């Protein structure tokens, strides 16, 4: 959908805000064991840069890539590679300068490292706990439940022309009755975002659109258009139905990513709740003073102990 140059520009802009994540990845990668050698004597993890003699490996870049937001991790590696590498180089330079000033033994740095260590341990613990539970059998049961709770329903392939006034809509209908092509008229007259596609909305279900639009669209037969303007909160519409069908559920593979996300959220909640149930937890006011019964009732506060 995007050109390589556009992707690169977006990646560089994003990475400018993620320097700390890249630096953290580089530091973490320094502690990992060396990768195995590839066939023919070539390393499976080549050196991709050196900074004053300190090596940066491809694995460092790949680790930094994993810290990008999910939507940017899908960018091709060659697109994000140059920007990530520059960030890692910057990180090496900054770390070296900081160490030269003795910041490795600074109390503030040590305190932050303790907090960071807690976050990493928590993340790894949850990731491994979820991974152990997240089997294909679990996902297939969730898929079966999804199919049961999302039965087939009518869908129509609709086009529409959106205008500001009822008179404009009536003028559009007059042109259609005179033989005008709906798609071409939509490109010329519609103010909606689908105008460039001839007003094409693709297949829609009733719940996908506002009730007034749905009532009009689902009352039409294939090939028909509304002969009276349809008013919604967005303006005045003329609607045409191109096709009608019953929806079919996505396949297991198509739904798998979403099922994994939902199952992971549920499992994390279950894990945390289980730990809470086994723990002795005491809560205090923000100033450290003991909570009273009155404090507990304010804003639905939880009990002091569990």
N, C-alpha and C positions, 0 to 999 in steps of 0.2 A: 504493500500500500504506500510505503514511503520510499524515496530514493535513498541510495547509500549515503549521499552527501547530507541529505536531510536527517537521516538516522544518526550520522556522526555528529552533526551539530547539536541535536537534542541530547545525545549521550554526553558530549563535552559539557553542555550547560548543566546537566544533572550532576555529573561527576564533580563539578566545581563545588557542589554543596555536600559532597560525600568524602572529602579528603580524610576526615578522621576515621571513617569506616575503612578506607583503604589502608591507612597507616596501621590500624589495629590488625587488619588481615595480614599485613606484611610481618608484623611482630609475632603473630601467632604462627605463621609459616616458618619463621626462623627456628622454632622449637621442634618442628616436625622432623621425622627421620628422613634420610635421603631416599629418593625413589629408586626402584630397581633399574638396572641398565637394560636398554632395549636391544633387540637382535642386531648383530653387526657391530657391537661395541658402542653404539650411539646411546646417550642417556635418554630415558623416557621423559626427563624433566630438564630441558636445556636451559642454559643461562641465557637470559634475554636482555640483560643489561648489567653493568658493574658501576658502582659509585665509590670512587676512591678505593677500589679493590674489593669492595663488598659486593657479592653476587646477588642478583635478583633472578629468580627462576620463573619459568612459565607457571609453575604451581602457585607462586605468589600472586600472579595476575589472576589466575582462575579462582583463588581464594577471595581476592578482592571483589571479583565479579559476583560471587555468591552473597556479598553484603548489599548489592544493589536491590532496590525495590523489585518485587516479583515481575512487574510489567516490563522492567528494563533488562531482567535476566534473559528474556527471550530474544534480545537483540543478538544478531550474529557476533560471534567472538571477535572476528576481525574488525568489526565496527567499534567495539568498546575497548579493544586492546590498546591502541595508541594512547588514549586518554588515561586509562588505568595505569599503564606503564609510567607515564609522566607523574602521576600522583604518587606512585610507589617510589620513584626516584626522589621526589620532593620529601617523602617521608623519611627515606634513608638520610638525606642531608639534615633534616630537622632533628632526627634522633641523635645523629652524631654530634651536632652542635649542642644539644641539650645534655648529652652525656659528658661532653667536654667541660660543661659548667657544673658537673657533679649532681645533676638532677636525679640520677638513678637512685640516690640515697636520700633524696628530699622527702620530708615527712608528708607533704601534701601529695606527692606522687605515690608514696606507699599507701596512703589512705585510699586514694582513688583506685589503685590496683586491687586492694582488698574488695572494694565494692564491685569492680569489674569482674574479679574472679567469682564472686557470688553469682553475678548475672550469667556468666558463662556456664558455671556448674548447674544452675537452675535450668538453663536452656538445653544443655546436653542431657540432663536427667529426664526432662519431659520428652525430648525428641526420642530418646531410646525407649522410654516407657511406652510411648504411643506406637512406635515402630513395632514393638513386640506384640501389641494387641491388634494392629491394623492389618489383618489378613484378608485375602480375597474372599474367604467365606463370610467375614463380617460385612464387607462391602456388598457382596451379592445379596445378603439378607436385607441390607438397607435399600438396595436397588429394587428388590421385590416389593418392599413396603412403599417405595416411591411410586412404582407403577400402579399399585393398588389405590393410592391416595391421589393419583393424577390420571383419572380415566380419560379416554378419548373424548374430545369435544369438538363442536363445529368450528371450522376456520374458513375465512374467505380471503382471497387474494384481491385486495382493494387498491384503487387509485382515488385520489381526491384533488380537487382544486379549491384552494383556500383564498377567499377574498375578504375585504373589510366590511362590505355592506350587502344588504339583501338585494339591492338593485343590481349590483355588480354580479351577484350570483345568478340572478334571473337573466342577465345578459349572456352569461356563459351558457346557461341552459338553452337559450334561444339559438346560440351558435351551434350547439350540439345537435339540436333538432334540425338545423339547416345542413347537417352532414359533416361538421367539423370533427377532426380526429381528437379524441379525448387527451391522449398523451401529449400531442403537439400543443393543444390548447392549455394544458397544465404548464408546460414549459414557458408559454407566453404570458399567462395570466395569473398563475398561482403565486401567492406570497409565502407559501410553506417551504420548509427545508427540503421537501421531496420534489420540488418543482423541476430541478435539473434532471430528475429521473422520470419525468412525465407524470409526476404525482404518485409514483409507485410506492406503496407502503409494504409490499410483500404480503405474506399470509399473516392475518391477525386473528386473535381470539377476542371474545367479548370483553374480557377483563383487561385487554391491552389498551383499550381506548376509552374515552369518556362515554357515559351511557347514551347520550343523544346520538353520537356518531355510531355506536354499536347498534342501537335500535334501527337506525336507517340502513346501515350496511347489511345487516343480517336479514332484513326484510326484502332485499333485492334478489332477483334471480340472476344467474350467470349471464353476463352481457348487458344487463340493465344499469341505468344510472338514475339518480334521484331527480325527479322532474319538478321538485319543489326544493328550495334552498334549505339546508340543515344548519340550525344555529347551535353553536357551542361557545364555551368560554374563550375560544381562540379566534372566533370570527364566523364567517358563513362558508359552508362547504357544499360542493357538488361532488357526489360520491359515485364511483362505478365499481361493480364487482366483476372481476375477470374469471375467477375460478372459485369453486367451493369443494371442501373435503372434510373428512374427520381427521383430527390430529393423531399422530402416532408418537408414542413416548420415545425419547432418545435411547439409543442402545446403551448397554452397560459401559462400553468403552467411552462413549461420548459423555456419559454422566459421571465417569469414574473420578475425575479431578474434584468435582463438586462434592461427591460422596466422601472422598478422603478429607476434604476441608471440614465438612460437617461432623464426621466421625471423630476427627482429631480434636475439634472444639469440645465435643461431648466427653471424650476420654480425658482431656485435661481437666475439665470441671470435675469429673468423677475422681480423678487422682487427688486433686487439691481438697475436695470435700472429705475424702477418706483420711488424708493426713490431718485435716482439721479435727475430725472426729476422734483421733487418737492423741491429740496434743492437749497440753494444759496451756491455755492462752489467757493472759490477763491484759486488760486494756485500761489506759489511764487518760486523763484529760491532756490537752496539748501542753499544759504547763507542768505536767508530771504529777499533778495531784490526783488522789483516788477519785474514781467516779462514784457519784451518789445515785440513789434511785431516780431522782429528778433528772440527772444528767442522762441516764439511760433512756428515759422516755422521750427526751427531746429529739425530734427528727427521726424517730424510729431507731435509735441507737441499739446496738447489739449488747447482750449481757457481757459482764466483765470477764467471765470465765467460760470455757467450753470443756 
